[in-house]
Amino acid sequence: MSFEDAVTNAENGAFIKIEVIQGTKSLGISGYNKWRKSIQVKLTEYARQGKANEQLLRYLSRIFQKPIRDVKLVSGTTSSRKLILIQNINSEEVNTILRNIII
């Protein structure tokens, strides 16, 4: 199993399973959780008034070079486990970008 298990095709983009760790000193992708089949992302914000979710969406928008309107939180608004939809990109493109970050 590899991190590619966290990424699946969607009708107009790609879904990514994300597990967030809040309140860290640095922002970024920290690895892959093979048990939950999710990408781990460290956030400097805490889940207060949606700040952690906002930071996650902004960060993903930046690394996938997509406008913020193309990055959607599908599920997990109040959970550390989230499903994100990145529109106008396919799973192969997502995996290529993640491969350069994770490995």
C-alpha positions in Angstrom: 0.0 0.0 0.0 1.1 3.5 -0.7 -0.2 7.1 -0.3 -2.0 6.7 -3.7 -4.7 4.8 -1.8 -5.8 8.2 -0.3 -6.6 9.6 -3.7 -9.5 8.7 -6.0 -11.0 10.1 -9.1 -14.2 12.2 -8.9 -16.4 13.3 -11.8 -14.7 16.7 -12.1 -11.6 16.3 -10.0 -10.0 14.1 -7.4 -11.0 13.2 -3.8 -8.2 13.1 -1.1 -8.6 11.6 2.3 -6.8 13.9 4.8 -6.0 13.5 8.5 -5.2 16.8 10.1 -3.0 17.5 13.1 -3.8 20.9 14.6 -1.7 23.4 16.5 1.7 22.3 15.2 4.7 24.6 14.8 4.8 24.1 11.0 2.4 23.8 8.2 2.7 21.0 5.7 2.2 17.4 4.6 3.9 15.1 7.2 3.3 11.7 5.6 0.8 8.9 5.0 -1.3 6.9 7.5 -1.4 3.5 6.0 -4.0 2.3 8.5 -6.5 5.0 7.7 -5.3 5.4 4.1 -5.0 9.1 4.5 -2.5 11.9 3.9 -1.4 13.6 7.1 -1.3 17.4 7.1 0.0 19.5 10.0 -1.7 22.8 10.6 -0.6 25.7 12.8 -4.2 26.7 13.4 -6.7 25.2 15.8 -10.3 24.3 15.1 -11.7 27.5 16.4 -14.3 29.2 14.2 -13.3 27.1 11.2 -9.7 28.5 11.1 -8.1 25.0 10.8 -10.4 24.1 7.9 -9.7 27.5 6.2 -5.9 27.0 6.6 -6.2 23.4 5.2 -8.1 24.6 2.1 -5.8 27.5 1.5 -2.7 25.2 1.8 -4.1 22.6 -0.6 -5.1 25.3 -3.0 -1.5 26.5 -3.0 0.2 23.1 -3.4 -2.1 22.0 -6.2 -2.0 25.4 -7.8 -5.8 25.7 -8.0 -8.0 28.6 -7.0 -9.6 28.3 -3.6 -13.0 27.9 -5.2 -11.8 24.5 -6.7 -10.9 23.1 -3.2 -14.0 21.8 -1.3 -14.4 20.2 2.1 -16.8 17.4 1.3 -16.9 15.8 4.8 -15.3 16.0 8.2 -16.0 19.6 9.1 -15.7 18.9 12.8 -13.4 15.8 12.6 -9.7 15.4 12.2 -10.4 13.1 9.2 -11.6 14.9 6.1 -12.5 14.2 2.5 -11.4 17.0 0.2 -12.4 17.5 -3.5 -9.9 19.2 -5.7 -11.7 20.2 -8.9 -10.2 20.4 -12.4 -7.4 18.0 -11.7 -7.2 14.2 -11.9 -5.9 11.6 -9.5 -2.7 11.1 -11.5 -1.8 14.8 -11.3 -2.6 14.8 -7.5 -0.4 11.7 -7.0 2.5 13.3 -9.0 2.4 16.4 -6.8 2.1 14.4 -3.6 4.9 12.1 -4.6 7.3 15.1 -4.8 6.2 16.2 -1.3 5.9 12.8 0.6 8.9 10.9 -0.8 
